[in-house]
Amino acid sequence: MSLFHEDEETYSPVEKKLRAPLAERVRPRQLAEFVGQEHLLSEGKALRAQIVSGQMVSMIFWGPPGSGKTTLARIIAKETKSKFVAISAVDAGVGEVRKIIQNAEALKKQTGERLMLFIDEIHRFNKSQQDALLHSVEEGTITLIGATTENPSFEVINALQSRCKIYRLEALTAEDLNKILEHALTYDDWLKSKQVTIQDTETLFFYAGGDARNLLNTLELSVQMTDSSADGSTHVKTEVIAEAYQQRNIHYDRAGEYHYDMISAFIKSLRGSDPDAALYWMARMLEGGEDPKFIARRLIILASEDIGNADPYALTLAVSAFAAVDYIGMPECRLNLAQCVTYLASCPKSNASYLALNQAAEDARSEKAFDVPLHLRNAVTKLMNKMNYGKGYKYAHDFNDRGETNFAEQDFLPPELKERVYYRPTENGMEKKFKDRLEKLWKKRKNS
């Protein structure tokens, strides 16, 4: 007995098609209909050559939502006349995978055919689930096609990566989306019956964010929201499209590749003194749901790593910005972040203190653990005093050496390292003053 009043089995094939979402009704069924991904499918490209020859290897499609991963997998199965099984990593477990593999082994023994197994969102499989695929992929029992929105380098185990070709699918361009739109308007019976025209296709493409599924689903909803005119035509206005979308589709995963790519672009824009680019990448992250504290923490790191003493205030401002983010939260804390970002991007840069630390750490790791010179040790007991702890130390505030008050030249490094120069201030901002002063005080710095 059905749980619902209507039984799907009572519908004819035509009725079932009409009840399916538009994105499914107009899904391409053959390679010639597929739109986009020319870098993989144009003449002479490796993936197209495999499809044409019918000699497929296991592969992973990596790309954003709506770029055609599932559609392409189905087309490949049809073009190569392969037995096709599709599962989702969200629902399937190891038991189901092993049952499919057993059926694939039986098929191979009986007919010599290989089963094509499509696993959507393969990045959601844990290590043991991915391990279960290795032998059958290695032996050729199945041809695996995995689909993922996440970077396989992070989400797919190395052993499975080595057994698969990885193909990167790109978000669809406005030109691609326009072809998909025209195809839907031309071939879908329901849209044709509505005689649909669109006031502003650019708005439709903008909100889609390179996602064909999002484009078609919103087109369908927009048409449903629009009353037909007296002549039976349906003119979809821009404001209806905006209402149907509600919010632009911004693909962003706080734990995935977009997270790492955008924070990288953000930091490099700050380092490169481009406040406009830095603001753009920060806005992309915030609109995608990134934790503003994560951004604020990175600003604190950058203030020391890439600005340092060229503008010592940068660190103070970055710490203050983090406190403001913590106190206020979204959405108002965007203003605090914007102030900090524009300052850090605009001020002079220096990584001298960062490089100095790395060089000092290298000596600390590789050189012998030299003793602290006696004159730098504190004589806190009579025995230590008798052993000359602290003897010869010059208290800087008691001296006026080389015209500089509160300075006395003496060795602070172990004798074996006394000529080392780690910190080399730049000519940028405040560091130029530090450089001039240090070169005046220390002979070893004048020629370093």
N, C-alpha and C positions, 0 to 999 in steps of 0.2 A: 504494500500500500504506500502511495506517495505521501511524503510529508507536506506537499503543497497541493493546491487545488488543481493546478495545471500539470499535465504529464508531458514532458518533453518528447516522449516517444510518439505522441499523437500528431506532431507537426511534420509537415512535408519537408523535403530538402529545401524547397524555395522559401518556405516560411522560416525554417531554421536560419537560413542565410540572412533574411531580412531582420531577424531578431539579434543577430550577432552585431558587435560594435563595428562602426565604420572602419576602424583600423584593421579589423580582421576581414571584413568584406572585400577590401581593396588590397589586401596583402599580395605582393607579387608572387607568382607561382613558378616563374622560370627566370633564368639568368638575364634574358633580354629585357625583362621588365624591371629589374632591380636598379634602384637609383642610388648614386653615391659610391664612395670607396673606390674611386678610379685608380688610386695608387695600388690597389690590390687586384682589381678586376679588369683593367684595360688590357688591350692586346700586349702580349709579351711579358705580363706579370706572372709571378710564380703561382699564385693561388688560382688564377684563371686557367693556367696551363694544366694544373692538377685536375680541375673540374672537367676540362675538355677531354683530357686523356682518360679520365675515370680512375686514375691511380692516386687515391687520396691517402695522406698520412694523418695521424692524429694531430689535432691542433687546438689552440685556445684563442678565441676571439676576445679581445680586450678593448672595450670602448664604452662611451657614455650611453645612458638609456636612450632608446629610440634610434640608434644608429644602424640597426639592421642585423644584429647578431643572430637572433632566432630565425628571422626570415631567411637569411643567407644559409643557415644550417639546413633548413627545410629544402631550399632550392638545390643545395649540393646533393642531398639525399635523392631528390627526384631526378636530377640531371645524371647522376651516376647509377641510378636504378638500384639503390641500396635499401636494405631493410632498415627502417628508421624507428628508434625508440627515443622519446623525449621525457626527461624527468627534471624536477626542480630540486636543487640541493636543500631548499628550505624544508621540503616535505620528506624526501627520500632518506633512508638510513642504509647502513651497511648490508642489512639483510636483503633489501630490495635490489641493491647493486649486485650482490652475489647471485641472486636469482636470475637477473638479466644476463650476467656473465655465463651462467650455466646454460641458459637458452642459446646464447651466442655460440658456445662451444658445440652444442648439439647441431645448430644450423650449419656451422663450418664443417662438421663431420659428414652431415647428410648431403649438403649441396655445394660445399666449398665456398659459400658466400660469407662475407664478413658483415657483422651487424654494425650499423652506425648508431652510436649512443650519444645523444645530445644532453648535456647537463647544464641547465641554466643556473646562474649564480654559483658556479663551482667554487668560488672563494669561501662559500659558507660551509663547505665540507671540512671537517677537522682532519688532522693528520692520519688517523686510522682509516677514515673513510677514503681519503686519497690513496693511501697505501693499498687498499683493496683493488684499485684499478691497475696498479703497476704491471702485474704479470700479464694480464690479458692485453694490455696495450703493447707491452714488449713483444709478446708472441704473435700479435696481429689478430687475436681473437675478435677484438672490437676495434673499430675506428672511432676514437673519441673526439668529439667536438665540445669543448667547454666554453661557456660564455661568462664573462665577468666584467664588472664595472671597475674593479680594483686592480692595481698593479700586480701582475702575477709574481713579480719578484718578492713581494711581501706576503702574498696570500696563498700561493701554490708551492707545494714542497719541491725541492730541487730535483728529486728523482723523477717526478712527473713532468716538470719543465723540460728536462733533458730528453724526454721521450716524445715531446710535442713541438710542433712549430707554433710560434706565438705571432699572431697577426694583430696589429693595432688598427682599430676602426676609429675614424674621426667623427666628431659631431657634424651633422649635415649642414651644408651651406644654404643661404637663402635661395640660390639657384636650384639646389637639390629639392628644397621644400616646395618651391614653386612647381617643379615637375610632378611631385607627389600630389599636390593640390589639384593641378590640372587633370591628372589621371583620375582622381576621385570624382571630380565634377563631371568628367566625360563618361565614365564607365559605371558608376554606382547608380543603380536604378532609382533608389529613393531620392538622391540628390538631383538626378535628372528630372524626376517628376516635380520637384520643387522649383526648377529653373533658377538655381541659386546664382546670385552675383554678390560680390564682396566689395564694400566701400574702400577698404584699405588693407591690402594683403601684407604690406610691410609690417603693420601692427601684429597681424597673425603670425608672421615669421619671427618677429622680435620676441614675442612672448613664448614662442615654442622653444627657444633656446637650443636649436639644433636637434630637437627630438621629434621624429616623424609621428610617433604614437600620440604625443601630446598635441601636435598640430591637428591630427585627424579627430581625436576625441573632442577637442574644443570646437572645431568646425561643426561637428555633429550637434553639440550642445547649442552652439550659436544659432544654427538653423532652427532647432526646436524652440528656441526662445523668440524667434522672429515670426510675426504674423505674415502670411502671404497676402499680396495685394489682390486687387479685383481680377487681374488677368492671370492669376495663379503663380506669378513669379515671387521670389523671395529675395529681398535685398538686405543683406546683413550689414549693419552699421558698426562703426568702430567702437562705439560705447558698449554695444552688445558683446563684442569680442572681449573687451576688457573685463566686463562683468562675468563672462563665462570662464575666463582664466582665473580671476580673483587675484592671482599672484603669479608673476613671471616664474617660469621653470628655471631655477638656478641649481645646476648639479654640483653638489659639494658634499664630501664625506669627511667628517672631522677625523676619521681614523685611516683614511685612504690616501690615494695618490694626489688627489686635488689638494688635500690639506698640505702635503709636503711641497708640491709644485708652487702653490700660491704663497706659502710662507717664504719659500726660497726667492720668488720674484719680489716679494715685499722687502726682504732684508737687502737684496742686491740693489733695489731702487733707492733705499735709504743710504746704503754705502756709496752709491753712485751719485748722490746729491740731487736726486730727482723727486721733489716733493709731490709732483702731480702723479707720477706713476705709483709712488708709495701710497698715496691716498686711494688711488683706484684699487690696488690689490687689497688694501685693508678693507675697503668698502665691499669688495667681492666676498671676502672672508666673513665679515659681519653679516651681510645679507644671506649668506649660506648657513648661518647659525654657529659660526666659530665662537668659542669662549673668549670674551674680550680680555680675560686675565692671561690667557696664553699669549696674546699679542703683546700685552703690557710687559710680561716677563721677558719676551724677546727684545723689547725696546731697552730694558735695563742691561741686558747682555751686550747689545750693540753699542750702547753709550760708552762702555769701557773698551770693547774689542775694536771698534772702528772709529771712535772719536777720541776717547782717552783724554789726554792732557791738552789736546788742541783746543778743547773747550770743556774744562772740568765741570761746568754747570750742567752739562748734558746729563750726567749721571744723576744729579740732584733732581732735575726735571723728570727724568724717567721713573725714578723711585716715587716721586710725587704723583705722577700719572697713574702708577699702579695703585697707590693708596686711594686716589680718586675713583678709579674703576671699582675697587673693593667697596668703598663707601656708598657709591651711587648706583652702580649697575646699569644695565641696558634699559632704555635706549640712550639716556642722557650722557652716559660715560663716553659715547662716541665723540663728543665734543672735546673731552679731556685728551683722548687718544689722538684726535686730529691736531690739537695744539702741539702735543709732544712730537708727533710724526713730522709735522712741517718744520719744527725747530731742528730736530735731529738731522733731517735731510738737508737742511739749508746751512748748517754750521760746518766749519772746517773739519777735516778728517785726519786721523792718525791712528795707525795700528802699532806704534812704536812700543807701547807698554805691553801689548799682547805678544809681539815678537820677542821682547826682552824676557818675558816670563818663560816662553818656550825654550829660549837658549839657556837660561839659567837652569831650568828643569832638566834639560839634556845633560848639562854638566853634573847636576846633582845625581842623575841616574848612572852616568857613564864613568865619571871620575872617581878616584878613591875618596872615601869619606874622610876628608881632611879635618883635623882638629881645629877647634876655635882658637885663634891666637891668644896667648896669655893676656895681652894688654886689653882684650875685649871681654875678659871674664870678670865676674864679680867676686871679690874676696869677702865672702860672707862669714868665714871662720878664721881663727888665728892660723890654722894650718894652711889654709889657702893663701893667706897673706904672706906666710913664710915661703910658700912655693911661687911667689911673684905673680899671683893672680892680680890682674888690673894694673900692674906696674907699667908705667910709661903711657898710660891712656891720657889723652888730652881732651879735657872737657870743653866742647866747642864754644860755649857761652863765655868762656874766660879769654878768648883769643880774638885777634883782629889780624888775619893773615891775607896778604895780597889785596889789601884795601877792602876786604869783605869782613864785616862784623859777624861774630858767631861762627867762625870757621877756623879749623886747624887741620892742616894737611897731615894725614896719617893713613896707614893701611888698615882697611876694614875687611878685606878678603883674605883667605889663606894665602901664604907666600907663593904657593904654586900657581895661584890664579890671579895674582895681584894686578896683572896687566889686562885682565878681561874687561871688556866693555859690552854690557848687555843692552842697556837703554840708550837708544840713539834718537833723541828728539828730532822732529821734523821742523821745517820752516813754517808750519801752518799754525795760525792762531797763537794761543798762549804758549805753545811748545817752543816757538822761536825764542821767547824770553828764557825758558828753561835751558835751551841749547846754549845760548850766549853765556848764561851764568855758569853752567857746568864746564864749558870750555875754558872759561876764565879761571876756574878753581883747579881743574885737574889737567895736568900736562898730558896724560895719556889720551885724553879726549880730543886734543887738537889735531892729531893725525889719524884718528880712528875712522 
